[in-house]
Amino acid sequence: MSGKHGTEEITDPVEQMLKRTGCIDLHYKVQECIAETQDWRKCQDQVSIFKECMNKYVEKQRSKINNY
């Protein structure tokens, strides 16, 4: 009998996308900060780092498209 019976993982499409960008850990840090502080405005450092990561990913994708 398999130990995985009834524990199929439900995947969130947003989480899948963030994993592909390589920025998911930074996303989690933003979420953790917001949960701890209860105020997203106090998490601007984490938000900025996450945003920078996402911008780098977007630029990388654009350069791949432009090179074809």
mmCIF file as gemmi writes it, N, C-alpha and C atoms, coordinates in Angstrom:
data_model
loop_
_atom_site.group_PDB
_atom_site.id
_atom_site.type_symbol
_atom_site.label_atom_id
_atom_site.label_alt_id
_atom_site.label_comp_id
_atom_site.label_asym_id
_atom_site.label_entity_id
_atom_site.label_seq_id
_atom_site.pdbx_PDB_ins_code
_atom_site.Cartn_x
_atom_site.Cartn_y
_atom_site.Cartn_z
_atom_site.occupancy
_atom_site.B_iso_or_equiv
_atom_site.pdbx_formal_charge
_atom_site.auth_seq_id
_atom_site.auth_asym_id
_atom_site.pdbx_PDB_model_num
ATOM 1 N N . MET Axp A 1 ? 0.848 -1.181 0 1 0 ? 1 A 1
ATOM 2 C CA . MET Axp A 1 ? 0 0 0 1 0 ? 1 A 1
ATOM 3 C C . MET Axp A 1 ? 0.895 1.245 0 1 0 ? 1 A 1
ATOM 4 N N . SER Axp A 2 ? 0.569 2.195 -0.833 1 0 ? 2 A 1
ATOM 5 C CA . SER Axp A 2 ? 1.376 3.409 -0.977 1 0 ? 2 A 1
ATOM 6 C C . SER Axp A 2 ? 1.094 4.404 0.147 1 0 ? 2 A 1
ATOM 7 N N . GLY Axp A 3 ? 2.144 5.06 0.6 1 0 ? 3 A 1
ATOM 8 C CA . GLY Axp A 3 ? 1.998 6.079 1.631 1 0 ? 3 A 1
ATOM 9 C C . GLY Axp A 3 ? 1.412 7.375 1.113 1 0 ? 3 A 1
ATOM 10 N N . LYS Axp A 4 ? 1.244 7.459 -0.214 1 0 ? 4 A 1
ATOM 11 C CA . LYS Axp A 4 ? 0.719 8.689 -0.812 1 0 ? 4 A 1
ATOM 12 C C . LYS Axp A 4 ? -0.793 8.656 -1.005 1 0 ? 4 A 1
ATOM 13 N N . HIS Axp A 5 ? -1.419 7.577 -0.633 1 0 ? 5 A 1
ATOM 14 C CA . HIS Axp A 5 ? -2.856 7.427 -0.824 1 0 ? 5 A 1
ATOM 15 C C . HIS Axp A 5 ? -3.623 8.569 -0.158 1 0 ? 5 A 1
ATOM 16 N N . GLY Axp A 6 ? -4.404 9.291 -0.961 1 0 ? 6 A 1
ATOM 17 C CA . GLY Axp A 6 ? -5.239 10.354 -0.427 1 0 ? 6 A 1
ATOM 18 C C . GLY Axp A 6 ? -4.504 11.637 -0.088 1 0 ? 6 A 1
ATOM 19 N N . THR Axp A 7 ? -3.249 11.739 -0.454 1 0 ? 7 A 1
ATOM 20 C CA . THR Axp A 7 ? -2.499 12.961 -0.134 1 0 ? 7 A 1
ATOM 21 C C . THR Axp A 7 ? -1.98 13.633 -1.408 1 0 ? 7 A 1
ATOM 22 N N . GLU Axp A 8 ? -2.769 13.547 -2.473 1 0 ? 8 A 1
ATOM 23 C CA . GLU Axp A 8 ? -2.372 14.178 -3.72 1 0 ? 8 A 1
ATOM 24 C C . GLU Axp A 8 ? -2.18 15.676 -3.504 1 0 ? 8 A 1
ATOM 25 N N . GLU Axp A 9 ? -1.079 16.183 -3.976 1 0 ? 9 A 1
ATOM 26 C CA . GLU Axp A 9 ? -0.778 17.603 -3.781 1 0 ? 9 A 1
ATOM 27 C C . GLU Axp A 9 ? -1.589 18.451 -4.757 1 0 ? 9 A 1
ATOM 28 N N . ILE Axp A 10 ? -2.236 19.459 -4.232 1 0 ? 10 A 1
ATOM 29 C CA . ILE Axp A 10 ? -2.968 20.402 -5.068 1 0 ? 10 A 1
ATOM 30 C C . ILE Axp A 10 ? -2.014 21.549 -5.368 1 0 ? 10 A 1
ATOM 31 N N . THR Axp A 11 ? -1.801 21.815 -6.642 1 0 ? 11 A 1
ATOM 32 C CA . THR Axp A 11 ? -0.848 22.856 -7.006 1 0 ? 11 A 1
ATOM 33 C C . THR Axp A 11 ? -1.567 24.132 -7.412 1 0 ? 11 A 1
ATOM 34 N N . ASP Axp A 12 ? -1.079 25.209 -6.915 1 0 ? 12 A 1
ATOM 35 C CA . ASP Axp A 12 ? -1.596 26.532 -7.211 1 0 ? 12 A 1
ATOM 36 C C . ASP Axp A 12 ? -0.894 27.029 -8.468 1 0 ? 12 A 1
ATOM 37 N N . PRO Axp A 13 ? -1.636 27.466 -9.489 1 0 ? 13 A 1
ATOM 38 C CA . PRO Axp A 13 ? -1.003 27.935 -10.724 1 0 ? 13 A 1
ATOM 39 C C . PRO Axp A 13 ? -0.07 29.133 -10.5 1 0 ? 13 A 1
ATOM 40 N N . VAL Axp A 14 ? -0.403 29.994 -9.564 1 0 ? 14 A 1
ATOM 41 C CA . VAL Axp A 14 ? 0.467 31.141 -9.266 1 0 ? 14 A 1
ATOM 42 C C . VAL Axp A 14 ? 1.776 30.643 -8.663 1 0 ? 14 A 1
ATOM 43 N N . GLU Axp A 15 ? 1.676 29.678 -7.755 1 0 ? 15 A 1
ATOM 44 C CA . GLU Axp A 15 ? 2.874 29.114 -7.147 1 0 ? 15 A 1
ATOM 45 C C . GLU Axp A 15 ? 3.74 28.413 -8.196 1 0 ? 15 A 1
ATOM 46 N N . GLN Axp A 16 ? 3.128 27.715 -9.118 1 0 ? 16 A 1
ATOM 47 C CA . GLN Axp A 16 ? 3.875 27.061 -10.197 1 0 ? 16 A 1
ATOM 48 C C . GLN Axp A 16 ? 4.627 28.102 -11.03 1 0 ? 16 A 1
ATOM 49 N N . MET Axp A 17 ? 3.953 29.202 -11.355 1 0 ? 17 A 1
ATOM 50 C CA . MET Axp A 17 ? 4.579 30.255 -12.139 1 0 ? 17 A 1
ATOM 51 C C . MET Axp A 17 ? 5.758 30.86 -11.385 1 0 ? 17 A 1
ATOM 52 N N . LEU Axp A 18 ? 5.584 31.106 -10.089 1 0 ? 18 A 1
ATOM 53 C CA . LEU Axp A 18 ? 6.654 31.691 -9.283 1 0 ? 18 A 1
ATOM 54 C C . LEU Axp A 18 ? 7.848 30.745 -9.178 1 0 ? 18 A 1
ATOM 55 N N . LYS Axp A 19 ? 7.605 29.458 -9.138 1 0 ? 19 A 1
ATOM 56 C CA . LYS Axp A 19 ? 8.701 28.49 -9.116 1 0 ? 19 A 1
ATOM 57 C C . LYS Axp A 19 ? 9.515 28.592 -10.401 1 0 ? 19 A 1
ATOM 58 N N . ARG Axp A 20 ? 8.833 28.774 -11.53 1 0 ? 20 A 1
ATOM 59 C CA . ARG Axp A 20 ? 9.54 28.893 -12.812 1 0 ? 20 A 1
ATOM 60 C C . ARG Axp A 20 ? 10.398 30.156 -12.873 1 0 ? 20 A 1
ATOM 61 N N . THR Axp A 21 ? 9.981 31.207 -12.185 1 0 ? 21 A 1
ATOM 62 C CA . THR Axp A 21 ? 10.746 32.456 -12.236 1 0 ? 21 A 1
ATOM 63 C C . THR Axp A 21 ? 12 32.396 -11.382 1 0 ? 21 A 1
ATOM 64 N N . GLY Axp A 22 ? 12.011 31.497 -10.405 1 0 ? 22 A 1
ATOM 65 C CA . GLY Axp A 22 ? 13.135 31.441 -9.476 1 0 ? 22 A 1
ATOM 66 C C . GLY Axp A 22 ? 12.98 32.42 -8.325 1 0 ? 22 A 1
ATOM 67 N N . CYS Axp A 23 ? 11.822 33.051 -8.217 1 0 ? 23 A 1
ATOM 68 C CA . CYS Axp A 23 ? 11.587 34.086 -7.199 1 0 ? 23 A 1
ATOM 69 C C . CYS Axp A 23 ? 10.661 33.628 -6.083 1 0 ? 23 A 1
ATOM 70 N N . ILE Axp A 24 ? 10.338 32.35 -6.03 1 0 ? 24 A 1
ATOM 71 C CA . ILE Axp A 24 ? 9.329 31.891 -5.082 1 0 ? 24 A 1
ATOM 72 C C . ILE Axp A 24 ? 9.756 32.092 -3.631 1 0 ? 24 A 1
ATOM 73 N N . ASP Axp A 25 ? 11.035 31.884 -3.33 1 0 ? 25 A 1
ATOM 74 C CA . ASP Axp A 25 ? 11.483 32.07 -1.947 1 0 ? 25 A 1
ATOM 75 C C . ASP Axp A 25 ? 11.319 33.519 -1.504 1 0 ? 25 A 1
ATOM 76 N N . LEU Axp A 26 ? 11.562 34.44 -2.424 1 0 ? 26 A 1
ATOM 77 C CA . LEU Axp A 26 ? 11.38 35.859 -2.103 1 0 ? 26 A 1
ATOM 78 C C . LEU Axp A 26 ? 9.895 36.181 -1.912 1 0 ? 26 A 1
ATOM 79 N N . HIS Axp A 27 ? 9.052 35.54 -2.687 1 0 ? 27 A 1
ATOM 80 C CA . HIS Axp A 27 ? 7.599 35.694 -2.533 1 0 ? 27 A 1
ATOM 81 C C . HIS Axp A 27 ? 7.173 35.232 -1.141 1 0 ? 27 A 1
ATOM 82 N N . TYR Axp A 28 ? 7.723 34.093 -0.715 1 0 ? 28 A 1
ATOM 83 C CA . TYR Axp A 28 ? 7.405 33.587 0.622 1 0 ? 28 A 1
ATOM 84 C C . TYR Axp A 28 ? 7.87 34.562 1.706 1 0 ? 28 A 1
ATOM 85 N N . LYS Axp A 29 ? 9.014 35.196 1.491 1 0 ? 29 A 1
ATOM 86 C CA . LYS Axp A 29 ? 9.511 36.17 2.477 1 0 ? 29 A 1
ATOM 87 C C . LYS Axp A 29 ? 8.566 37.361 2.584 1 0 ? 29 A 1
ATOM 88 N N . VAL Axp A 30 ? 8.018 37.802 1.461 1 0 ? 30 A 1
ATOM 89 C CA . VAL Axp A 30 ? 7.035 38.891 1.492 1 0 ? 30 A 1
ATOM 90 C C . VAL Axp A 30 ? 5.808 38.441 2.278 1 0 ? 30 A 1
ATOM 91 N N . GLN Axp A 31 ? 5.324 37.248 1.98 1 0 ? 31 A 1
ATOM 92 C CA . GLN Axp A 31 ? 4.142 36.729 2.68 1 0 ? 31 A 1
ATOM 93 C C . GLN Axp A 31 ? 4.398 36.6 4.182 1 0 ? 31 A 1
ATOM 94 N N . GLU Axp A 32 ? 5.557 36.084 4.541 1 0 ? 32 A 1
ATOM 95 C CA . GLU Axp A 32 ? 5.89 35.93 5.959 1 0 ? 32 A 1
ATOM 96 C C . GLU Axp A 32 ? 5.94 37.277 6.667 1 0 ? 32 A 1
ATOM 97 N N . CYS Axp A 33 ? 6.542 38.266 6.016 1 0 ? 33 A 1
ATOM 98 C CA . CYS Axp A 33 ? 6.627 39.594 6.611 1 0 ? 33 A 1
ATOM 99 C C . CYS Axp A 33 ? 5.233 40.173 6.84 1 0 ? 33 A 1
ATOM 100 N N . ILE Axp A 34 ? 4.389 40.045 5.84 1 0 ? 34 A 1
ATOM 101 C CA . ILE Axp A 34 ? 3.028 40.575 5.969 1 0 ? 34 A 1
ATOM 102 C C . ILE Axp A 34 ? 2.278 39.851 7.086 1 0 ? 34 A 1
ATOM 103 N N . ALA Axp A 35 ? 2.466 38.54 7.184 1 0 ? 35 A 1
ATOM 104 C CA . ALA Axp A 35 ? 1.797 37.772 8.247 1 0 ? 35 A 1
ATOM 105 C C . ALA Axp A 35 ? 2.302 38.206 9.621 1 0 ? 35 A 1
ATOM 106 N N . GLU Axp A 36 ? 3.602 38.458 9.728 1 0 ? 36 A 1
ATOM 107 C CA . GLU Axp A 36 ? 4.189 38.839 11.018 1 0 ? 36 A 1
ATOM 108 C C . GLU Axp A 36 ? 3.818 40.27 11.424 1 0 ? 36 A 1
ATOM 109 N N . THR Axp A 37 ? 3.862 41.187 10.469 1 0 ? 37 A 1
ATOM 110 C CA . THR Axp A 37 ? 3.651 42.599 10.802 1 0 ? 37 A 1
ATOM 111 C C . THR Axp A 37 ? 2.2 43.033 10.675 1 0 ? 37 A 1
ATOM 112 N N . GLN Axp A 38 ? 1.423 42.287 9.903 1 0 ? 38 A 1
ATOM 113 C CA . GLN Axp A 38 ? 0.027 42.65 9.599 1 0 ? 38 A 1
ATOM 114 C C . GLN Axp A 38 ? -0.061 44.001 8.885 1 0 ? 38 A 1
ATOM 115 N N . ASP Axp A 39 ? 1.033 44.378 8.201 1 0 ? 39 A 1
ATOM 116 C CA . ASP Axp A 39 ? 1.064 45.664 7.499 1 0 ? 39 A 1
ATOM 117 C C . ASP Axp A 39 ? 2.051 45.568 6.343 1 0 ? 39 A 1
ATOM 118 N N . TRP Axp A 40 ? 1.521 45.475 5.119 1 0 ? 40 A 1
ATOM 119 C CA . TRP Axp A 40 ? 2.379 45.309 3.951 1 0 ? 40 A 1
ATOM 120 C C . TRP Axp A 40 ? 3.342 46.476 3.784 1 0 ? 40 A 1
ATOM 121 N N . ARG Axp A 41 ? 2.981 47.639 4.323 1 0 ? 41 A 1
ATOM 122 C CA . ARG Axp A 41 ? 3.852 48.815 4.177 1 0 ? 41 A 1
ATOM 123 C C . ARG Axp A 41 ? 5.168 48.641 4.923 1 0 ? 41 A 1
ATOM 124 N N . LYS Axp A 42 ? 5.179 47.79 5.931 1 0 ? 42 A 1
ATOM 125 C CA . LYS Axp A 42 ? 6.398 47.527 6.702 1 0 ? 42 A 1
ATOM 126 C C . LYS Axp A 42 ? 7.291 46.499 6.013 1 0 ? 42 A 1
ATOM 127 N N . CYS Axp A 43 ? 6.861 46.008 4.874 1 0 ? 43 A 1
ATOM 128 C CA . CYS Axp A 43 ? 7.578 44.94 4.176 1 0 ? 43 A 1
ATOM 129 C C . CYS Axp A 43 ? 8.156 45.419 2.839 1 0 ? 43 A 1
ATOM 130 N N . GLN Axp A 44 ? 8.368 46.711 2.712 1 0 ? 44 A 1
ATOM 131 C CA . GLN Axp A 44 ? 8.805 47.255 1.428 1 0 ? 44 A 1
ATOM 132 C C . GLN Axp A 44 ? 10.18 46.758 0.997 1 0 ? 44 A 1
ATOM 133 N N . ASP Axp A 45 ? 11.066 46.46 1.938 1 0 ? 45 A 1
ATOM 134 C CA . ASP Axp A 45 ? 12.373 45.903 1.566 1 0 ? 45 A 1
ATOM 135 C C . ASP Axp A 45 ? 12.186 44.56 0.863 1 0 ? 45 A 1
ATOM 136 N N . GLN Axp A 46 ? 11.367 43.698 1.444 1 0 ? 46 A 1
ATOM 137 C CA . GLN Axp A 46 ? 11.118 42.38 0.869 1 0 ? 46 A 1
ATOM 138 C C . GLN Axp A 46 ? 10.395 42.504 -0.471 1 0 ? 46 A 1
ATOM 139 N N . VAL Axp A 47 ? 9.442 43.43 -0.544 1 0 ? 47 A 1
ATOM 140 C CA . VAL Axp A 47 ? 8.697 43.646 -1.787 1 0 ? 47 A 1
ATOM 141 C C . VAL Axp A 47 ? 9.649 44.115 -2.89 1 0 ? 47 A 1
ATOM 142 N N . SER Axp A 48 ? 10.551 45.022 -2.563 1 0 ? 48 A 1
ATOM 143 C CA . SER Axp A 48 ? 11.493 45.545 -3.554 1 0 ? 48 A 1
ATOM 144 C C . SER Axp A 48 ? 12.417 44.452 -4.083 1 0 ? 48 A 1
ATOM 145 N N . ILE Axp A 49 ? 12.899 43.598 -3.198 1 0 ? 49 A 1
ATOM 146 C CA . ILE Axp A 49 ? 13.786 42.51 -3.609 1 0 ? 49 A 1
ATOM 147 C C . ILE Axp A 49 ? 13.03 41.528 -4.508 1 0 ? 49 A 1
ATOM 148 N N . PHE Axp A 50 ? 11.788 41.212 -4.133 1 0 ? 50 A 1
ATOM 149 C CA . PHE Axp A 50 ? 10.96 40.321 -4.943 1 0 ? 50 A 1
ATOM 150 C C . PHE Axp A 50 ? 10.695 40.944 -6.311 1 0 ? 50 A 1
ATOM 151 N N . LYS Axp A 51 ? 10.369 42.219 -6.327 1 0 ? 51 A 1
ATOM 152 C CA . LYS Axp A 51 ? 10.085 42.921 -7.58 1 0 ? 51 A 1
ATOM 153 C C . LYS Axp A 51 ? 11.321 42.92 -8.491 1 0 ? 51 A 1
ATOM 154 N N . GLU Axp A 52 ? 12.487 43.134 -7.913 1 0 ? 52 A 1
ATOM 155 C CA . GLU Axp A 52 ? 13.73 43.117 -8.692 1 0 ? 52 A 1
ATOM 156 C C . GLU Axp A 52 ? 13.96 41.745 -9.323 1 0 ? 52 A 1
ATOM 157 N N . CYS Axp A 53 ? 13.707 40.703 -8.557 1 0 ? 53 A 1
ATOM 158 C CA . CYS Axp A 53 ? 13.85 39.34 -9.073 1 0 ? 53 A 1
ATOM 159 C C . CYS Axp A 53 ? 12.893 39.106 -10.244 1 0 ? 53 A 1
ATOM 160 N N . MET Axp A 54 ? 11.655 39.52 -10.084 1 0 ? 54 A 1
ATOM 161 C CA . MET Axp A 54 ? 10.666 39.334 -11.145 1 0 ? 54 A 1
ATOM 162 C C . MET Axp A 54 ? 11.035 40.144 -12.386 1 0 ? 54 A 1
ATOM 163 N N . ASN Axp A 55 ? 11.52 41.361 -12.183 1 0 ? 55 A 1
ATOM 164 C CA . ASN Axp A 55 ? 11.937 42.183 -13.323 1 0 ? 55 A 1
ATOM 165 C C . ASN Axp A 55 ? 13.089 41.538 -14.086 1 0 ? 55 A 1
ATOM 166 N N . LYS Axp A 56 ? 14.038 40.954 -13.367 1 0 ? 56 A 1
ATOM 167 C CA . LYS Axp A 56 ? 15.152 40.25 -14.012 1 0 ? 56 A 1
ATOM 168 C C . LYS Axp A 56 ? 14.636 39.071 -14.823 1 0 ? 56 A 1
ATOM 169 N N . TYR Axp A 57 ? 13.681 38.352 -14.279 1 0 ? 57 A 1
ATOM 170 C CA . TYR Axp A 57 ? 13.103 37.214 -14.999 1 0 ? 57 A 1
ATOM 171 C C . TYR Axp A 57 ? 12.427 37.682 -16.287 1 0 ? 57 A 1
ATOM 172 N N . VAL Axp A 58 ? 11.648 38.752 -16.198 1 0 ? 58 A 1
ATOM 173 C CA . VAL Axp A 58 ? 10.945 39.282 -17.369 1 0 ? 58 A 1
ATOM 174 C C . VAL Axp A 58 ? 11.952 39.72 -18.434 1 0 ? 58 A 1
ATOM 175 N N . GLU Axp A 59 ? 12.993 40.415 -18.025 1 0 ? 59 A 1
ATOM 176 C CA . GLU Axp A 59 ? 14.013 40.86 -18.979 1 0 ? 59 A 1
ATOM 177 C C . GLU Axp A 59 ? 14.711 39.672 -19.638 1 0 ? 59 A 1
ATOM 178 N N . LYS Axp A 60 ? 14.975 38.642 -18.862 1 0 ? 60 A 1
ATOM 179 C CA . LYS Axp A 60 ? 15.6 37.437 -19.392 1 0 ? 60 A 1
ATOM 180 C C . LYS Axp A 60 ? 14.697 36.79 -20.443 1 0 ? 60 A 1
ATOM 181 N N . GLN Axp A 61 ? 13.404 36.743 -20.161 1 0 ? 61 A 1
ATOM 182 C CA . GLN Axp A 61 ? 12.46 36.168 -21.12 1 0 ? 61 A 1
ATOM 183 C C . GLN Axp A 61 ? 12.383 37.008 -22.384 1 0 ? 61 A 1
ATOM 184 N N . ARG Axp A 62 ? 12.384 38.32 -22.234 1 0 ? 62 A 1
ATOM 185 C CA . ARG Axp A 62 ? 12.34 39.214 -23.399 1 0 ? 62 A 1
ATOM 186 C C . ARG Axp A 62 ? 13.574 39.037 -24.275 1 0 ? 62 A 1
ATOM 187 N N . SER Axp A 63 ? 14.737 38.897 -23.644 1 0 ? 63 A 1
ATOM 188 C CA . SER Axp A 63 ? 15.957 38.74 -24.426 1 0 ? 63 A 1
ATOM 189 C C . SER Axp A 63 ? 15.955 37.402 -25.171 1 0 ? 63 A 1
ATOM 190 N N . LYS Axp A 64 ? 15.361 36.371 -24.583 1 0 ? 64 A 1
ATOM 191 C CA . LYS Axp A 64 ? 15.238 35.086 -25.275 1 0 ? 64 A 1
ATOM 192 C C . LYS Axp A 64 ? 14.368 35.236 -26.502 1 0 ? 64 A 1
ATOM 193 N N . ILE Axp A 65 ? 13.259 35.965 -26.364 1 0 ? 65 A 1
ATOM 194 C CA . ILE Axp A 65 ? 12.334 36.168 -27.497 1 0 ? 65 A 1
ATOM 195 C C . ILE Axp A 65 ? 13.01 36.985 -28.583 1 0 ? 65 A 1
ATOM 196 N N . ASN Axp A 66 ? 13.732 38.038 -28.188 1 0 ? 66 A 1
ATOM 197 C CA . ASN Axp A 66 ? 14.381 38.903 -29.157 1 0 ? 66 A 1
ATOM 198 C C . ASN Axp A 66 ? 15.532 38.226 -29.881 1 0 ? 66 A 1
ATOM 199 N N . ASN Axp A 67 ? 16.087 37.174 -29.297 1 0 ? 67 A 1
ATOM 200 C CA . ASN Axp A 67 ? 17.204 36.466 -29.929 1 0 ? 67 A 1
ATOM 201 C C . ASN Axp A 67 ? 16.751 35.432 -30.951 1 0 ? 67 A 1
ATOM 202 N N . TYR Axp A 68 ? 15.457 35.196 -31.072 1 0 ? 68 A 1
ATOM 203 C CA . TYR Axp A 68 ? 14.965 34.225 -32.046 1 0 ? 68 A 1
ATOM 204 C C . TYR Axp A 68 ? 14.696 34.849 -33.359 1 0 ? 68 A 1
